[in-house]
Amino acid sequence: MAKQATAAKPEAPAKLEKDSKLEAIKAFKDWGNYLLVTTIAALGWVAGSTAAPPANVPHPTYLNGLLLEIEIFLVAFSAIAGVLTLELVPIVTEKINDTTESIYKITAPYQLIYMWGKVFRAKLKYVCWPQHFLLILAILLHAIRSLL
């Protein structure tokens, strides 16, 4: 019995795979920019709300004030994580090559103080996840605080 020739699956050209990763990092950067701008606006809005209590609260309570401070803290740290996320994007983009599986798996080397000091390594997920998580917590806390 003769062996049947099996048609090998044509592999996607490496350039197309690299281009798709570059498109992914571009979309990630755009999303990060929008989220950071929104977070900064939310920080200004929340921090500005300390001047007057909500309309449905005749006088601010200790709990309401404490929750507001926690909310400001969460939004501020979300913004910091957003800045760190956007700082990693160019480094990750430089590391994309034909063998890159995912932009989230690239380890980016960076130094805390410009070009001096110890070289640290981080992945996008290390900073984008806290950015999203802290902002979601702040939104939930804002909703709870508005019900008090």
SVG drawing of the C-alpha trace seen along z (x, -y; Angstrom):
<svg xmlns="http://www.w3.org/2000/svg" viewBox="-31 -73 55 75">
<polyline fill="none" stroke="black" stroke-width="0.4" points="0.0,0.0 1.4,-3.4 1.8,-6.0 -0.5,-9.0 1.2,-12.3 -0.2,-14.5 -0.4,-18.1 1.6,-20.1 -0.2,-23.0 1.3,-26.2 2.8,-28.1 2.0,-31.8 4.8,-34.0 6.8,-35.3 6.3,-38.8 2.5,-38.5 2.9,-37.1 5.2,-39.9 2.8,-42.4 -0.1,-41.0 1.9,-41.4 2.7,-45.0 -1.0,-45.6 -1.7,-44.1 0.8,-46.4 -0.6,-49.4 -4.1,-48.5 -2.8,-48.0 -1.1,-51.3 -4.2,-53.1 -6.3,-51.4 -3.8,-52.3 -3.8,-56.0 -7.6,-56.2 -7.7,-54.5 -4.9,-56.7 -6.7,-59.9 -9.9,-58.6 -8.2,-57.7 -6.6,-61.1 -10.0,-62.8 -11.6,-60.5 -8.8,-61.4 -9.5,-65.1 -13.3,-64.5 -13.0,-62.3 -10.4,-64.5 -12.4,-67.6 -15.5,-66.1 -13.9,-66.6 -15.0,-70.2 -18.7,-69.4 -20.6,-66.3 -22.9,-64.5 -26.3,-66.2 -28.1,-63.3 -25.8,-63.5 -26.5,-66.6 -23.2,-66.3 -20.2,-64.1 -19.8,-61.1 -16.5,-59.7 -17.1,-56.6 -17.9,-58.6 -14.7,-60.6 -12.6,-57.5 -14.1,-55.8 -13.4,-58.9 -9.8,-58.9 -9.5,-55.2 -11.1,-55.9 -8.6,-58.7 -5.8,-56.4 -7.1,-53.6 -7.5,-55.9 -4.1,-57.5 -2.3,-54.2 -4.3,-53.1 -3.0,-56.2 0.6,-55.4 0.3,-51.8 -1.1,-53.3 2.0,-55.4 4.2,-52.4 2.2,-50.4 2.8,-53.0 6.4,-53.2 6.8,-49.5 5.1,-49.6 8.1,-50.9 10.4,-48.4 8.0,-45.5 7.6,-46.7 11.4,-46.6 11.4,-43.0 8.8,-41.7 10.2,-39.3 9.2,-36.4 9.1,-33.9 7.1,-36.1 4.0,-34.2 2.3,-37.1 3.0,-40.7 2.1,-39.7 4.9,-37.2 7.7,-39.6 9.9,-40.5 11.0,-44.1 14.2,-45.3 14.1,-48.8 16.0,-50.9 14.1,-53.0 16.4,-56.0 16.8,-56.8 20.0,-54.9 21.5,-54.3 21.1,-51.5 19.9,-48.0 18.1,-46.6 14.7,-45.2 12.4,-43.2 8.7,-43.3 5.9,-42.1 3.0,-44.2 0.6,-42.2 2.6,-43.1 1.5,-46.7 -1.7,-46.7 -3.5,-44.2 -3.1,-46.4 -4.1,-49.5 -7.4,-47.8 -8.0,-46.1 -7.5,-49.3 -9.7,-51.3 -12.5,-48.8 -12.2,-48.8 -12.4,-52.6 -15.5,-52.5 -17.1,-50.0 -16.1,-52.0 -17.5,-55.1 -20.8,-53.4 -20.9,-52.1 -20.0,-55.5 -22.7,-57.2 -25.3,-54.9 -24.3,-55.9"/>
</svg>
